[in-house]
Amino acid sequence: MNAHPSRQKFIDAAIAVVREQGYAATSVDEICARAGVGKGSFFHHFKSKEELLLAAIEHWNAFTGAVFANAPYRALADPRARLLAYVDFRVAILDRPIPEFACLLGTLVQEVYQSHPALLSACDAGMSGHIDELVADAAAAKALHAPDADWTPESVGFFIQAVLQGSFIFAKAKNGADVARDNLAHLRRFLEALFPPAVKKE
């Protein structure tokens, strides 16, 4: 079921403003101004900024989940190729302005991990759900390309996301994506080494 148009405007505005300046620095007034909808309408749909962000996280997870599910790399048969193409896909996104490639969930977690348990739980669920998809590919790639390795697919999934989230932080710190691109190039080389191409038997 689609959200009411004004409700969706608030959700879209919250995602945009929080990605630009963070949760604490974002006011309801700013969200209303970005949405182009009055404050009375805001409180018709949401009791608080936190309630709005919970709705925004739900929308973010659904939207980004669809983006990754329909990305070209998902059609690749080899799970190793899917993981490498996933990194390439993330690199391509770095050509956008920083607020457009920074992760809403990662941005929120840095601020709310002690102060807003409901937001933290929602962010963790979204981030972990995405990691689960990477873990599935890592497990399949391990079975094909590194069956005797002593590391776990779960550790690979978390490592990939740690590199990504850290790269977003440095992109903000440096006000540019160059460090992030270098980090993802190293991540790709690491994955190539972690999953050596299978040798075809004669």
C-alpha positions as a Markdown table, in Angstrom:
| # | Residue | x | y | z |
|---|---|---|---|---|
| 1 | Met | 0.0 | 0.0 | 0.0 |
| 2 | Asn | 1.4 | 3.4 | -1.0 |
| 3 | Ala | 1.9 | 6.0 | 1.6 |
| 4 | His | -0.2 | 9.2 | 1.6 |
| 5 | Pro | 1.5 | 11.7 | -0.7 |
| 6 | Ser | 2.3 | 14.2 | 2.1 |
| 7 | Arg | 3.5 | 11.4 | 4.4 |
| 8 | Gln | 5.9 | 10.2 | 1.7 |
| 9 | Lys | 7.1 | 13.8 | 1.2 |
| 10 | Phe | 8.1 | 13.9 | 4.8 |
| 11 | Ile | 9.9 | 10.5 | 4.6 |
| 12 | Asp | 11.8 | 11.6 | 1.5 |
| 13 | Ala | 12.7 | 14.9 | 3.0 |
| 14 | Ala | 13.9 | 13.3 | 6.3 |
| 15 | Ile | 16.1 | 10.8 | 4.4 |
| 16 | Ala | 17.7 | 13.6 | 2.3 |
| 17 | Val | 18.3 | 16.1 | 5.2 |
| 18 | Val | 19.6 | 13.4 | 7.7 |
| 19 | Arg | 22.0 | 12.2 | 5.0 |
| 20 | Glu | 23.3 | 15.7 | 4.6 |
| 21 | Gln | 23.6 | 16.8 | 8.2 |
| 22 | Gly | 22.8 | 14.0 | 10.6 |
| 23 | Tyr | 20.0 | 13.3 | 13.0 |
| 24 | Ala | 20.6 | 15.7 | 15.8 |
| 25 | Ala | 21.2 | 18.7 | 13.5 |
| 26 | Thr | 17.9 | 18.0 | 11.6 |
| 27 | Ser | 14.8 | 19.7 | 12.9 |
| 28 | Val | 11.2 | 19.0 | 12.2 |
| 29 | Asp | 11.0 | 22.6 | 10.8 |
| 30 | Glu | 13.8 | 21.8 | 8.3 |
| 31 | Ile | 12.1 | 18.5 | 7.3 |
| 32 | Cys | 8.8 | 20.4 | 6.7 |
| 33 | Ala | 10.6 | 23.1 | 4.7 |
| 34 | Arg | 12.3 | 20.4 | 2.5 |
| 35 | Ala | 9.0 | 18.5 | 2.1 |
| 36 | Gly | 7.1 | 21.7 | 1.2 |
| 37 | Val | 4.4 | 20.6 | 3.6 |
| 38 | Gly | 3.2 | 22.4 | 6.8 |
| 39 | Lys | 4.0 | 21.4 | 10.3 |
| 40 | Gly | 0.4 | 20.6 | 11.1 |
| 41 | Ser | 0.4 | 18.0 | 8.5 |
| 42 | Phe | 3.7 | 16.6 | 9.9 |
| 43 | Phe | 2.0 | 16.0 | 13.3 |
| 44 | His | -1.0 | 14.5 | 11.6 |
| 45 | His | 1.2 | 11.7 | 10.2 |
| 46 | Phe | 4.0 | 11.4 | 12.9 |
| 47 | Lys | 4.1 | 12.0 | 16.7 |
| 48 | Ser | 7.8 | 12.9 | 16.6 |
| 49 | Lys | 11.0 | 13.1 | 14.6 |
| 50 | Glu | 11.9 | 9.7 | 15.8 |
| 51 | Glu | 8.7 | 8.2 | 14.6 |
| 52 | Leu | 9.3 | 9.7 | 11.2 |
| 53 | Leu | 12.8 | 8.3 | 11.0 |
| 54 | Leu | 11.5 | 4.8 | 11.9 |
| 55 | Ala | 9.2 | 5.2 | 8.9 |
| 56 | Ala | 12.1 | 6.5 | 6.8 |
| 57 | Ile | 14.3 | 3.5 | 7.7 |
| 58 | Glu | 11.6 | 1.2 | 6.7 |
| 59 | His | 11.2 | 3.0 | 3.4 |
| 60 | Trp | 15.0 | 3.1 | 2.9 |
| 61 | Asn | 15.3 | -0.6 | 3.5 |
| 62 | Ala | 12.6 | -1.4 | 1.0 |
| 63 | Phe | 14.0 | 1.0 | -1.6 |
| 64 | Thr | 17.6 | 0.0 | -1.4 |
| 65 | Gly | 16.7 | -3.6 | -1.1 |
| 66 | Ala | 15.0 | -3.3 | -4.5 |
| 67 | Val | 17.9 | -1.4 | -6.0 |
| 68 | Phe | 20.4 | -4.1 | -5.1 |
| 69 | Ala | 18.0 | -7.0 | -5.9 |
| 70 | Asn | 17.6 | -5.6 | -9.5 |
| 71 | Ala | 21.2 | -4.5 | -10.0 |
| 72 | Pro | 23.0 | -6.1 | -13.0 |
| 73 | Tyr | 25.5 | -8.1 | -10.8 |
| 74 | Arg | 22.6 | -10.2 | -9.4 |
| 75 | Ala | 22.3 | -11.9 | -12.8 |
| 76 | Leu | 25.8 | -13.3 | -12.7 |
| 77 | Ala | 26.0 | -17.0 | -12.2 |
| 78 | Asp | 29.3 | -17.2 | -10.3 |
| 79 | Pro | 29.0 | -16.0 | -6.7 |
| 80 | Arg | 32.6 | -14.8 | -6.8 |
| 81 | Ala | 31.8 | -12.7 | -9.8 |
| 82 | Arg | 28.7 | -11.3 | -8.0 |
| 83 | Leu | 30.7 | -10.2 | -5.0 |
| 84 | Leu | 33.3 | -8.5 | -7.2 |
| 85 | Ala | 30.6 | -6.8 | -9.3 |
| 86 | Tyr | 28.8 | -5.7 | -6.1 |
| 87 | Val | 32.0 | -3.8 | -5.2 |
| 88 | Asp | 32.1 | -2.3 | -8.8 |
| 89 | Phe | 28.4 | -1.3 | -8.4 |
| 90 | Arg | 29.2 | 0.5 | -5.1 |
| 91 | Val | 32.2 | 2.2 | -6.8 |
| 92 | Ala | 29.9 | 3.6 | -9.5 |
| 93 | Ile | 27.6 | 5.1 | -6.9 |
| 94 | Leu | 30.5 | 7.2 | -5.6 |
| 95 | Asp | 30.2 | 9.4 | -8.7 |
| 96 | Arg | 27.2 | 11.0 | -7.0 |
| 97 | Pro | 27.3 | 13.8 | -4.4 |
| 98 | Ile | 28.3 | 12.5 | -1.0 |
| 99 | Pro | 24.8 | 12.8 | 0.6 |
| 100 | Glu | 23.4 | 10.7 | -2.2 |
| 101 | Phe | 25.8 | 7.8 | -1.7 |
| 102 | Ala | 26.2 | 8.0 | 2.1 |
| 103 | Cys | 24.2 | 5.4 | 4.0 |
| 104 | Leu | 21.2 | 6.6 | 6.0 |
| 105 | Leu | 21.5 | 3.7 | 8.4 |
| 106 | Gly | 25.3 | 4.2 | 9.0 |
| 107 | Thr | 24.8 | 7.9 | 9.5 |
| 108 | Leu | 22.1 | 7.3 | 12.1 |
| 109 | Val | 23.9 | 4.6 | 14.0 |
| 110 | Gln | 26.9 | 6.9 | 14.7 |
| 111 | Glu | 24.6 | 9.3 | 16.5 |
| 112 | Val | 21.9 | 7.2 | 18.1 |
| 113 | Tyr | 23.6 | 4.0 | 19.3 |
| 114 | Gln | 23.2 | 5.1 | 22.9 |
| 115 | Ser | 20.4 | 7.6 | 22.8 |
| 116 | His | 17.6 | 6.1 | 20.6 |
| 117 | Pro | 17.3 | 2.3 | 21.0 |
| 118 | Ala | 14.4 | 2.0 | 18.6 |
| 119 | Leu | 16.3 | 3.7 | 15.8 |
| 120 | Leu | 19.4 | 1.7 | 16.6 |
| 121 | Ser | 17.4 | -1.6 | 16.4 |
| 122 | Ala | 15.8 | -0.6 | 13.1 |
| 123 | Cys | 19.2 | 0.4 | 11.6 |
| 124 | Asp | 20.8 | -2.8 | 12.8 |
| 125 | Ala | 18.1 | -4.9 | 11.3 |
| 126 | Gly | 18.4 | -3.1 | 7.9 |
| 127 | Met | 22.2 | -3.3 | 7.8 |
| 128 | Ser | 22.2 | -7.0 | 8.9 |
| 129 | Gly | 19.7 | -7.9 | 6.3 |
| 130 | His | 21.9 | -6.5 | 3.6 |
| 131 | Ile | 24.9 | -8.3 | 5.1 |
| 132 | Asp | 22.9 | -11.5 | 5.0 |
| 133 | Glu | 22.7 | -11.2 | 1.2 |
| 134 | Leu | 26.5 | -10.7 | 0.9 |
| 135 | Val | 27.0 | -13.7 | 3.3 |
| 136 | Ala | 24.9 | -15.9 | 1.0 |
| 137 | Asp | 27.2 | -15.0 | -2.0 |
| 138 | Ala | 30.3 | -15.4 | 0.2 |
| 139 | Ala | 29.2 | -18.8 | 1.3 |
| 140 | Ala | 28.6 | -20.0 | -2.2 |
| 141 | Ala | 31.8 | -18.5 | -3.4 |
| 142 | Lys | 33.7 | -20.1 | -0.6 |
| 143 | Ala | 32.3 | -23.5 | -1.5 |
| 144 | Leu | 33.4 | -23.1 | -5.1 |
| 145 | His | 36.7 | -21.3 | -4.7 |
| 146 | Ala | 38.0 | -21.6 | -1.1 |
| 147 | Pro | 36.4 | -24.7 | 0.5 |
| 148 | Asp | 39.3 | -25.3 | 2.9 |
| 149 | Ala | 39.6 | -21.7 | 4.1 |
| 150 | Asp | 39.3 | -21.2 | 7.9 |
| 151 | Trp | 37.4 | -17.9 | 7.8 |
| 152 | Thr | 33.6 | -17.7 | 7.8 |
| 153 | Pro | 31.3 | -16.2 | 5.1 |
| 154 | Glu | 29.7 | -14.1 | 7.9 |
| 155 | Ser | 33.1 | -12.4 | 8.7 |
| 156 | Val | 33.4 | -11.5 | 5.0 |
| 157 | Gly | 30.0 | -9.9 | 4.9 |
| 158 | Phe | 30.7 | -7.8 | 7.9 |
| 159 | Phe | 34.1 | -6.9 | 6.6 |
| 160 | Ile | 32.7 | -5.7 | 3.3 |
| 161 | Gln | 30.2 | -3.5 | 5.1 |
| 162 | Ala | 32.8 | -2.2 | 7.5 |
| 163 | Val | 34.9 | -1.0 | 4.5 |
| 164 | Leu | 31.9 | 0.6 | 2.9 |
| 165 | Gln | 30.7 | 2.4 | 6.0 |
| 166 | Gly | 34.3 | 3.5 | 6.9 |
| 167 | Ser | 34.7 | 4.8 | 3.4 |
| 168 | Phe | 31.5 | 6.9 | 3.7 |
| 169 | Ile | 32.9 | 8.5 | 6.8 |
| 170 | Phe | 36.2 | 9.4 | 5.1 |
| 171 | Ala | 34.3 | 10.7 | 2.1 |
| 172 | Lys | 32.6 | 13.1 | 4.5 |
| 173 | Ala | 35.9 | 13.9 | 6.3 |
| 174 | Lys | 37.7 | 14.6 | 3.1 |
| 175 | Asn | 34.7 | 16.1 | 1.3 |
| 176 | Gly | 35.3 | 13.9 | -1.6 |
| 177 | Ala | 35.2 | 10.2 | -2.7 |
| 178 | Asp | 38.8 | 9.6 | -3.7 |
| 179 | Val | 39.7 | 7.8 | -0.4 |
| 180 | Ala | 36.5 | 5.7 | -0.7 |
| 181 | Arg | 37.4 | 4.7 | -4.3 |
| 182 | Asp | 40.9 | 3.6 | -3.1 |
| 183 | Asn | 39.4 | 1.7 | -0.2 |
| 184 | Leu | 37.0 | -0.2 | -2.5 |
| 185 | Ala | 39.8 | -0.9 | -5.0 |
| 186 | His | 41.7 | -2.6 | -2.1 |
| 187 | Leu | 38.5 | -4.4 | -1.1 |
| 188 | Arg | 38.1 | -5.8 | -4.6 |
| 189 | Arg | 41.7 | -7.0 | -4.6 |
| 190 | Phe | 41.2 | -8.6 | -1.2 |
| 191 | Leu | 38.1 | -10.5 | -2.4 |
| 192 | Glu | 40.0 | -11.6 | -5.5 |
| 193 | Ala | 42.7 | -13.1 | -3.3 |
| 194 | Leu | 40.2 | -14.5 | -0.8 |
| 195 | Phe | 38.4 | -16.4 | -3.6 |
| 196 | Pro | 41.0 | -17.5 | -6.1 |
| 197 | Pro | 39.5 | -18.5 | -9.4 |
| 198 | Ala | 38.8 | -22.2 | -9.6 |
| 199 | Val | 41.2 | -24.1 | -11.8 |
| 200 | Lys | 39.4 | -26.0 | -14.5 |
| 201 | Lys | 40.3 | -29.7 | -14.5 |
| 202 | Glu | 41.5 | -31.0 | -17.9 |
